Amino acid sequence: MLTRIAIVAILSFAVASTAAAQGTFASDVVGTSEGDLKITFIGHGTLMLTFQGKVIHIDPYGKLADYSTLPKADMILITHEHRDHLDMQAIEKIRTEKTDFVLTEICAQTIKSGIVMKNGDVATVQKIRIEAVPAYNLVHKRPDGRPYHPKGDGNGYIMTFGDKRIYVAGDTENIPEMNAIKNIDAAFLPMNLPFTMTPEMVAEAAMSFGPKILYPYHYGDTDPSRLVNLLKNKGIEVRIRQMR
C-alpha cells in the first residue's frame, strides 16, 4: 500500500545496468484493493505493468530489451509517435490477435487497429480505466522554433488499478493542465534534456498535483539526485530507478 513518507532515493545504477544486460529488470509491487500491481522498469520511457494476470506494455522500445523474451501484451499504450516510443519491431514481438492498443491519432496512422484517445478522453479497456491527459512542450523547442512535442499530439495516461491511480506522463513539461490532476498514487515524469523537463520543472510539476510516489523516468544524462534534493521534506517519496 502506498503511503506518504520521507523521500527515499535508491541509487543502484550499476546493479540495474548489469540486470538489463542479462535480460532482467528491476521491479516494484504496489498493493491495490484488487490485487498487486507489478511495475517493471525496462528503461528510458518504457514500462511493463502486470495486474490480475494481464500484461500492459507502455512505449516498448527494442533498444532496451529483447522483446521476443518478454511476456506477450494484453494491452499496449503508446504516448506519441517518436521512434523511441513507437517501435514497430518491438511491438510485433509482443502483440497477439487479442492485444488492445491505446494510442494517439498520429500513432493510429501506423497502427491501424487500436483505441484512439485524444487529450481529455476517458475509456475503459479490459476493465482498466484510462484517462488521456495532455503532454507537450512550452519551453523546449527545436532550432526552427517548433516545440519538440506539440500540444495535442501526445498523451499522458492515468490508469486506475483497484483503488490506485498511476500516471505515466509521456514526453511533456510542467504544463498548466497538471494542476487539475488529482489523487495520484504513483507518477512517472520525464527528465531528459533538451526534450522534456529539468529537475526543477519536474519538482514544480510534482508539487502541483502531489503524487504519493514519484518516479523520474526517461532522464538520459540528467542527475536524478538533483530532483531528490529539490523535493526533500515535501511529502513526496522519490524513487530512483534505472530509467535512462
C-alpha positions in Angstrom: 0.0 0.0 0.0 1.4 3.4 -1.0 2.0 5.9 1.9 3.4 9.4 2.2 6.8 9.0 3.7 10.1 10.9 3.6 11.8 11.0 0.2 13.9 7.8 -0.4 16.3 7.6 -3.2 17.6 4.2 -4.3 20.6 4.7 -6.4 21.6 1.3 -7.9 22.7 2.2 -11.4 25.5 -0.4 -11.7 23.3 -3.2 -10.5 20.4 -2.2 -12.7 22.7 -2.0 -15.8 24.0 -5.5 -15.1 20.5 -6.8 -14.8 19.4 -5.1 -18.0 22.4 -6.7 -19.8 21.2 -10.1 -18.6 17.7 -9.5 -19.7 16.2 -9.0 -16.3 14.9 -5.7 -14.9 14.1 -4.2 -11.5 10.5 -4.1 -10.4 8.3 -2.7 -7.7 5.0 -4.0 -6.4 2.1 -1.7 -5.5 -0.7 -3.2 -3.5 -4.2 -2.3 -4.6 -7.7 -3.1 -3.4 -8.0 -5.6 -6.3 -4.6 -7.3 -6.1 -0.9 -6.4 -6.6 0.3 -4.2 -9.5 3.8 -5.1 -10.6 5.8 -2.3 -12.3 8.8 -3.5 -14.3 11.3 -0.8 -15.2 12.6 -1.5 -18.7 14.3 1.9 -19.1 14.0 5.2 -21.0 10.3 5.8 -21.4 9.4 2.1 -21.3 7.5 0.2 -18.6 5.7 -3.1 -18.3 2.8 -3.4 -15.8 1.3 -6.7 -14.7 -2.1 -6.7 -13.0 -4.6 -9.6 -12.4 -2.7 -11.7 -14.9 -2.8 -9.0 -17.6 0.4 -7.6 -19.1 0.5 -4.0 -20.2 3.4 -2.6 -22.2 4.0 1.1 -22.3 6.1 2.6 -25.2 8.0 -0.7 -25.9 11.5 0.1 -27.3 13.6 -2.6 -28.8 17.0 -1.0 -28.0 16.3 -1.7 -24.3 15.2 -5.3 -24.3 14.9 -8.4 -26.3 11.1 -8.3 -26.7 11.0 -11.8 -28.0 11.7 -13.0 -24.5 9.2 -10.7 -22.7 5.6 -11.6 -22.0 3.0 -11.1 -24.7 0.9 -8.0 -24.4 -2.7 -7.9 -23.4 -2.5 -4.2 -23.9 0.0 -1.7 -25.4 -0.2 2.0 -24.6 1.7 4.4 -26.9 2.2 8.0 -25.7 3.3 9.5 -29.0 4.9 8.8 -32.4 8.6 9.3 -31.9 10.6 6.2 -32.7 11.8 5.7 -29.1 8.2 5.4 -28.1 6.6 3.9 -31.2 8.8 1.0 -32.2 7.0 -1.4 -34.5 9.8 -4.0 -34.4 9.4 -4.3 -30.7 5.6 -4.2 -30.9 5.4 -7.1 -33.4 7.3 -9.3 -31.0 4.7 -8.9 -28.2 1.4 -8.3 -29.9 -1.2 -11.0 -30.5 -4.5 -11.1 -32.2 -6.1 -10.2 -28.9 -3.8 -7.3 -27.9 -5.6 -4.0 -27.4 -3.8 -0.8 -28.4 -4.4 2.6 -26.8 -2.8 5.3 -28.9 -2.9 8.8 -30.3 -4.4 9.9 -33.6 -0.9 10.2 -35.2 0.1 6.8 -34.0 -3.1 5.4 -35.5 -1.7 6.2 -38.9 0.9 3.4 -38.2 -1.1 1.0 -36.0 -4.4 0.7 -37.8 -6.3 -1.3 -35.1 -6.5 0.5 -31.8 -8.4 2.7 -29.4 -7.6 6.3 -30.4 -7.7 8.7 -27.4 -7.4 12.4 -27.6 -6.4 14.7 -24.6 -9.3 14.6 -22.2 -10.8 11.3 -23.4 -11.6 8.5 -20.9 -12.0 4.8 -21.8 -12.3 1.5 -20.0 -10.1 -1.1 -21.6 -10.1 -4.7 -20.3 -11.7 -3.3 -17.1 -9.0 -0.7 -16.6 -10.0 2.9 -16.6 -7.6 5.0 -18.7 -7.6 8.8 -18.9 -5.7 10.5 -21.7 -4.1 13.8 -20.5 -2.1 16.4 -22.3 1.7 16.0 -22.9 3.6 18.8 -24.6 6.4 21.4 -24.5 6.0 25.1 -23.7 9.7 26.0 -23.3 12.0 23.5 -25.0 11.9 23.8 -28.8 13.7 22.8 -32.0 16.1 25.3 -33.7 13.3 26.3 -36.0 11.0 27.3 -33.1 8.7 24.2 -33.2 8.2 22.5 -29.8 9.7 19.1 -29.5 6.3 17.8 -28.6 3.4 20.0 -29.9 0.2 20.4 -27.9 -2.4 17.9 -28.8 -0.1 15.4 -30.5 0.9 13.2 -27.5 -0.9 11.7 -24.5 0.0 11.0 -20.9 -2.1 8.3 -19.4 -3.7 7.9 -15.9 -4.6 4.3 -15.2 -6.7 3.1 -12.4 -5.9 -0.3 -10.8 -8.4 -1.0 -8.0 -8.0 2.0 -5.6 -4.7 3.2 -7.1 -4.1 5.7 -9.8 -0.9 5.6 -11.8 0.2 8.5 -14.0 2.6 7.9 -16.9 3.2 11.4 -18.3 4.8 10.7 -21.6 7.1 13.4 -23.1 5.9 16.6 -21.5 6.9 19.7 -19.5 5.3 21.0 -16.3 2.2 22.2 -18.2 -0.8 24.0 -16.6 -3.1 21.1 -17.1 -1.2 19.2 -14.4 -2.9 21.4 -11.8 -6.2 19.6 -12.5 -4.7 16.1 -11.9 -5.8 14.6 -8.6 -5.3 11.6 -6.3 -2.2 10.1 -8.0 -0.6 7.3 -6.1 2.5 6.9 -8.4 3.7 9.2 -11.2 6.3 8.8 -13.9 7.6 12.2 -15.0 10.3 12.6 -17.8 13.5 14.5 -17.1 15.6 14.2 -20.3 17.0 17.4 -21.8 16.5 19.2 -24.0 13.3 17.4 -24.9 11.3 17.4 -21.7 11.9 18.8 -18.1 14.8 19.9 -16.0 14.8 18.6 -12.4 13.4 22.0 -11.3 10.5 21.6 -13.7 9.8 18.1 -12.6 9.8 19.2 -8.9 7.3 22.0 -9.8 5.1 19.5 -11.7 5.1 17.1 -8.8 4.2 19.8 -6.3 1.3 20.9 -8.5 -0.5 17.6 -8.1 1.2 15.9 -5.2 1.7 12.2 -6.1 2.5 9.9 -3.2 5.4 8.3 -5.1 7.4 10.0 -7.9 9.5 8.1 -10.3 11.6 10.3 -12.6 11.9 8.4 -15.9 13.3 8.8 -19.4 16.0 11.0 -17.8 19.0 10.5 -20.0 22.1 12.1 -18.6 20.3 14.3 -16.1 21.4 13.7 -12.5 18.3 12.4 -10.6 19.8 13.3 -7.2 19.1 17.0 -8.1 15.4 16.1 -8.0 15.8 14.3 -4.7 17.3 17.4 -3.1 14.6 19.7 -4.6 11.8 17.6 -3.1 13.4 16.9 0.2 10.8 17.2 3.0 8.0 17.9 0.6 5.9 14.8 1.4 6.6 13.1 -1.9 8.5 9.9 -1.9 11.0 10.0 -4.8 12.1 6.6 -6.1 15.1 6.4 -8.4 15.2 3.5 -10.8 17.4 2.8 -13.9 15.3 4.7 -16.5 17.8 6.3 -18.7 
